[in-house]
Amino acid sequence: MAANLKAYPPGIHAPSVTFFLQGEQQEIDWETQEKHLAYLVKAGVHGIVVAGSSGESCALTLAEKGELVKRTREVAKANGNPNLPITVGCLGGSTNSILEQTVTGHKNGADFALVLVPSTFHWSMTKKAIVDFFQDVGDRSPLPIIIYNFPNLLSGLDVDSDMMETLSAHPNICGVKLTCGNISKMTRVAALHSPSQFAAVSGQSDLIVSALAGGGVGTISGVVNLFPKVLIEIYNLYNAGKLSEAIALQKKVSGPEHGIGTSDVSGMKWIIAQERGYPESSRDCRRPFPKFDDPAKKERVQKYVAPLLAVEEELYSKK
């Protein structure tokens, strides 16, 4: 267990996508990967998550996860933010597999571990089994744990607020990412402790204002990959007391969040690469996930994100 619990940093955390080369093995495209990480660091994100669900954690090897953490730290240092908080995503079929990932992340410079409960035998994962799992990982992980609650990804497994109350008392579990879209749960969880002990963050970019108003501290959303400056601006406006301006900009994010969120990881990666000018060869997910090659779907997601692109570029140019 980590000797001293770290508080999860408030703000806008980018769950970086992972870019792959074409070919039989689909190795990681490190040139594009580092270019994208540098873009996020320069945009001023408050943290980066690697190997999360947006980063195709399930398709990555243990060694690749370690290398992603290592290179993210190097990119952060090279771009003037050596202490940027880095979170490693941990997804596996067993407690031991998850713990191996926390150890690898720790060795390579990660600060936190974002952990999903194993769900292969989801029908056997009772509330007690889920709580026991997170407590076991918390006891043995060298990194502070962020619970990742994503029922749609885990065949409906949900960490409810009663379970969260128990888990929030663990000295090495310091927060939760709520990708269930439940603002009521966000508020209940935020009321348990101060954010320095147990922080709640939203998993959707169109809930930033609602999450902050309910006591949450920020977001980890795939949309940050494309609109980091816009989401940071919403966060800053809210904290500056400019609520009406924050809400107005939040409304503009709702369309892109919906368009990207309903395009699967393949569509999210495609639109990010398309708008950032990354190589055509790096836009596919790792097999067996299908290519995002339907022209109608491409047109749809482009239509959703188009109104916000100019806003992002304007904010990015100001720096």
C-alpha positions in Angstrom: 0.0 0.0 0.0 1.2 3.5 -0.7 2.6 5.0 2.5 0.8 8.4 2.1 -2.4 8.8 0.3 -2.3 11.4 -2.5 -5.4 13.5 -3.2 -6.6 13.2 -6.8 -5.9 16.5 -8.5 -9.0 18.5 -9.4 -9.6 19.6 -13.0 -9.7 18.3 -16.5 -7.9 15.0 -17.1 -7.4 13.7 -20.6 -7.8 10.0 -21.1 -5.5 9.7 -24.1 -6.4 7.5 -27.0 -3.7 5.0 -28.2 -2.6 5.2 -31.8 -1.5 2.1 -33.7 0.4 1.5 -36.9 -1.1 -0.6 -39.7 0.1 -4.1 -40.2 -0.3 -7.5 -38.7 0.9 -6.6 -35.2 -0.5 -3.1 -35.1 2.4 -1.8 -32.9 1.9 1.5 -31.1 2.6 4.5 -33.4 4.9 6.2 -31.0 5.5 9.2 -33.2 1.8 10.1 -33.4 1.3 9.1 -29.7 3.9 11.5 -28.5 2.7 14.2 -30.7 -0.8 13.9 -29.3 0.4 13.7 -25.7 2.4 16.9 -26.3 -0.7 18.6 -27.7 -2.6 17.7 -24.5 0.3 18.9 -22.2 0.6 22.2 -24.1 -3.2 22.7 -23.8 -2.8 22.8 -20.1 -4.8 19.7 -19.0 -4.6 19.0 -15.3 -3.7 15.3 -15.8 -3.4 12.6 -18.3 -4.8 9.0 -18.1 -3.1 6.4 -20.3 -4.5 2.9 -21.1 -8.0 3.8 -19.9 -11.1 2.7 -21.8 -10.5 5.5 -24.4 -7.0 4.2 -24.8 -8.1 0.6 -25.5 -6.8 -0.8 -22.2 -8.2 -4.2 -23.0 -6.0 -4.4 -26.2 -2.7 -3.4 -24.6 0.0 -5.6 -23.1 1.5 -5.0 -19.7 4.7 -3.8 -21.2 2.9 -1.4 -23.5 1.1 0.1 -20.6 4.4 0.6 -18.8 5.9 2.2 -21.9 2.9 4.5 -22.3 3.3 5.8 -18.8 7.0 6.2 -19.2 6.7 8.2 -22.5 3.9 10.3 -21.1 6.2 11.4 -18.3 9.0 12.1 -20.7 6.7 14.2 -22.9 5.4 16.1 -19.9 8.9 16.9 -18.8 9.9 18.0 -22.3 7.0 20.4 -22.5 7.5 22.1 -19.1 5.3 20.1 -16.8 7.4 17.4 -15.2 5.0 16.8 -12.3 1.9 16.4 -14.4 -0.4 13.8 -12.7 -0.5 10.6 -14.7 -3.1 7.9 -14.1 -2.7 4.4 -15.5 -5.8 2.5 -16.5 -6.1 -1.0 -15.1 -8.4 -3.6 -16.6 -8.1 -7.3 -16.3 -9.7 -10.6 -15.5 -8.3 -11.1 -12.0 -7.1 -9.2 -8.9 -3.5 -10.3 -9.6 -3.6 -9.0 -13.2 -4.9 -5.6 -11.9 -2.1 -5.5 -9.3 0.5 -6.2 -11.9 -0.6 -3.2 -13.8 -0.5 -0.9 -10.8 3.1 -2.1 -10.1 4.1 -1.5 -13.7 2.5 1.9 -13.7 4.2 2.8 -10.5 7.7 1.7 -11.7 7.3 3.8 -14.9 6.1 7.0 -13.2 2.4 6.9 -12.8 0.8 8.7 -9.8 -2.6 6.9 -9.7 -4.4 3.8 -10.9 -7.9 3.9 -12.5 -9.4 0.5 -11.8 -12.3 -1.4 -13.3 -13.8 -4.4 -11.6 -13.2 -7.7 -13.5 -16.5 -8.5 -15.2 -16.0 -11.7 -17.2 -18.2 -13.6 -14.7 -20.3 -10.6 -14.0 -23.2 -12.7 -12.6 -20.9 -13.8 -9.8 -19.8 -10.3 -8.8 -22.1 -9.4 -5.9 -21.9 -6.1 -4.1 -19.7 -7.8 -1.5 -17.4 -9.3 -4.1 -17.0 -5.9 -5.7 -16.2 -4.1 -2.4 -13.8 -6.9 -1.4 -12.0 -6.6 -4.8 -11.4 -2.9 -4.5 -10.3 -3.2 -0.8 -7.9 -6.0 -1.8 -6.4 -3.9 -4.6 -6.3 -0.9 -2.3 -4.4 -2.9 0.3 -1.7 -4.1 -2.1 -1.4 -1.4 -4.8 1.7 0.9 -4.7 -0.5 3.5 -6.3 -3.6 5.3 -4.9 -6.7 3.9 -6.5 -9.5 5.6 -8.4 -12.6 3.5 -8.7 -13.9 3.4 -12.3 -17.7 3.0 -12.3 -18.8 2.3 -15.9 -21.8 -0.1 -15.8 -22.3 -0.1 -19.6 -18.8 -1.4 -20.1 -19.1 -4.0 -17.3 -22.3 -5.8 -18.2 -24.2 -3.6 -15.8 -21.9 -3.9 -12.7 -22.5 -0.8 -10.7 -20.7 0.6 -7.6 -23.6 2.3 -5.8 -23.2 5.1 -3.3 -23.6 2.7 -0.3 -20.6 0.7 -1.6 -18.8 3.9 -2.3 -19.2 5.0 1.3 -17.5 1.8 2.5 -14.7 2.1 -0.1 -14.1 5.8 0.5 -12.9 5.0 4.0 -10.0 3.0 2.6 -6.7 4.9 3.0 -5.4 4.0 -0.5 -8.7 4.6 -2.4 -8.8 8.3 -3.2 -11.7 8.8 -5.6 -14.1 7.6 -8.2 -14.7 8.3 -11.9 -18.5 8.2 -12.5 -19.3 7.2 -16.1 -22.8 6.2 -15.1 -24.0 9.8 -15.7 -25.7 9.8 -12.3 -25.5 13.3 -10.9 -27.4 12.3 -7.8 -24.8 9.7 -7.0 -22.1 12.3 -7.7 -23.6 14.5 -5.1 -24.0 11.7 -2.5 -20.4 10.6 -3.0 -19.1 14.1 -2.9 -20.8 14.6 0.5 -19.0 11.7 2.1 -15.6 13.4 2.5 -13.6 16.4 1.4 -12.1 16.0 -2.1 -8.6 15.8 -0.5 -9.7 12.4 1.0 -12.1 11.1 -1.7 -12.7 12.9 -4.9 -15.5 12.4 -7.4 -15.0 13.2 -11.1 -17.5 12.9 -14.0 -16.8 10.6 -17.0 -18.7 12.9 -19.4 -17.7 16.3 -20.6 -21.3 17.6 -20.8 -21.7 17.2 -17.0 -18.8 19.4 -15.9 -20.9 22.2 -14.5 -23.4 19.8 -12.9 -20.6 17.8 -11.4 -18.8 20.8 -10.0 -22.1 22.2 -8.6 -22.7 18.8 -6.9 -19.3 18.7 -5.2 -17.3 16.9 -7.9 -13.8 18.1 -8.8 -13.6 17.8 -12.6 -13.8 15.3 -15.4 -12.0 12.4 -17.2 -13.7 12.4 -20.6 -12.6 11.2 -24.0 -13.8 14.5 -25.5 -10.8 16.1 -23.8 -8.7 14.6 -26.5 -10.3 16.9 -29.1 -11.4 19.9 -27.0 -9.0 20.3 -24.0 -9.0 24.1 -24.0 -12.8 24.3 -24.2 -13.2 22.0 -21.2 -10.5 23.8 -19.2 -12.3 27.1 -20.0 -15.6 25.7 -18.6 -13.7 24.6 -15.4 -12.0 27.9 -15.0 -15.2 30.0 -15.7 -17.1 28.0 -13.0 -14.3 28.4 -10.4 -14.1 32.1 -11.2 -17.8 32.5 -10.3 -18.8 33.1 -14.0 -21.6 30.6 -13.9 -23.7 31.9 -16.8 -20.6 31.9 -19.1 -19.7 28.4 -17.9 -23.2 27.1 -18.6 -23.3 28.7 -22.0 -20.1 27.0 -23.0 -21.2 23.8 -21.4 -24.3 23.7 -23.7 -22.0 24.0 -26.7 -20.2 20.9 -25.5 -23.3 18.8 -25.3 -23.5 18.1 -29.0 -19.9 17.0 -29.5 -20.1 14.8 -26.4 -23.2 13.1 -27.8 -21.7 12.7 -31.3 -18.4 11.3 -30.1 -19.9 9.3 -27.3 -22.3 7.5 -29.7 -19.6 6.8 -32.2 -17.7 4.2 -30.1 -14.0 4.3 -29.5 -13.3 3.8 -33.2 -15.3 6.9 -34.1 -13.7 8.9 -31.3 -10.2 8.0 -32.4 -11.1 8.7 -36.1 -12.4 12.2 -35.4 -9.5 13.1 -33.2 -7.0 12.0 -35.8 -9.0 13.6 -38.6 -9.2 17.0 -36.9 -5.7 17.0 -35.5 -4.2 16.0 -38.8 -2.7 12.7 -37.7 -1.8 10.0 -40.3 -4.5 8.0 -41.9 -2.5 4.9 -41.0 -3.0 5.5 -37.2 -6.8 5.9 -37.1 -7.9 2.3 -36.5 -8.5 0.5 -33.3 -6.6 -2.6 -32.6 -8.3 -5.7 -34.0 -10.8 -7.2 -33.6 -12.5 -3.8 -33.2 -13.9 -2.8 -36.6 -12.7 0.2 -38.7 -14.7 3.4 -38.6 -15.3 3.4 -42.3 -18.9 4.2 -42.8 -19.1 7.5 -44.7 -22.5 8.4 -43.1 -21.1 7.8 -39.6 -18.1 9.9 -40.4 -20.3 12.7 -41.7 -22.5 12.5 -38.6 -19.6 12.8 -36.0 -18.0 15.6 -38.0 -21.3 17.5 -38.0 -21.5 17.2 -34.2 -18.0 18.5 -33.5 -17.8 21.2 -36.2 -19.4 24.1 -34.2 -16.8 23.8 -31.4 -13.6 23.4 -33.4 -13.2 27.2 -34.0 -13.7 27.9 -30.3 -11.0 25.3 -29.4 -8.6 26.8 -31.9 -9.2 30.3 -30.6 -8.6 29.3 -27.0 -5.6 27.3 -27.9 -4.0 30.2 -29.8 -4.4 32.4 -26.7 -2.6 30.1 -24.4 
